Amino acid sequence: MEVIVARSAGFCFGVEKAVKMVYDQLGKGKEIYTFGPIIHNDEVVRDLESRGVKVVEGAEDLKKIKSGTIVIRSHGVSRDIYELIREQGLECVDATCPFVKRIHHTVEKECGLGRKIIIVGNPGHPEVEGIRGWVSGTEAVVVESEEEAERLADRDSGSFFKAAEICIVAQTTFNYNKFKDIVEIFLKRGYNVSVVNTICNATEERQAEARQIASQAAVMIVIGGTHSSNTRKLYEICKEECEDTHFIQTLDDLRLELPKAVSPVGITAGASTPNNIIEEVQNYVRINF
């Protein structure tokens, strides 16, 4: 059985940094909390919880904490959360991905110039919620699909934004091709648009490699957390190229019955997937098929 494993599979720079920062806090004699799961991977979160790290689910829970260390997750948070941490007198360890930080600075600057903000991404994702928390004094809209972009661009024949300038940014893990298509909708309608491509390079490379492997694979396996946006994007991309694509979180989820003649099998993984899980899946496929 030929198995092709994506070179880019597994922890990206930002995730690896965030996870390390939490583990570095262990043993310091303080209560340790992460604001939301540090990354979208249940295996990592459960391991941290077994070591005493607690997850704070929102601002109301944060208000109840009187001492300890709060680790800001890789997805980032709004400006208000930083202020609340200071008000509570808590120590703050900021593990926000540098690429996400860049978006915070971008929208803050563009708002100061009077531009309205369009965030291309999943409105329910913590990264997008955090980005919205840096928009002030102007209007911000989240767009996830071309259909939503068309409706927004057509609203009242463009009067929604009137003559205002628009800045378009993207969730770091958004599908690059879809981002370009959404941007094109506003450009074609004649809007005064400033585009800042904030999809991180690692995401673009991971998506391009996944597409290339899936295009030649008979079976494709995508590994990652069920709540991971970047992993779901990888699954969508691979499914377009390879009908027999499987989305799993761990080896326990893998249900494959392959004839010996089926080859190759491609494997990729999201940015929040530990290397040991990728190796387990790879070894299982090599040994059993």
Secondary structure, 3 states (H helix, E strand, C coil): CCEEECCCCCCCHHHHHHHHHHHHHCCCCCCEEEECCCCCCHHHHHHHHHCCCEEECCHHHHHCCCCCEEEECCCCCCHHHHHHHHHCCCEEEECCCHHHHHHHHHHHHHHHCCCEEEEECCCCCHHHHHHHCCCCCCCEEEECCHHHHHHHHHHHHHCCCCCCCEEEEECCCCCHHHHHHHHHHHHHCCCCEEECCCCCHHHHHHHHHHHHHHHHCCEEEEECCCCCHHHHHHHHHHHHHCCCEEEECCHHHCCCCCCCCCCCEEEEECCCCCHHHHHHHHHHHHHHC
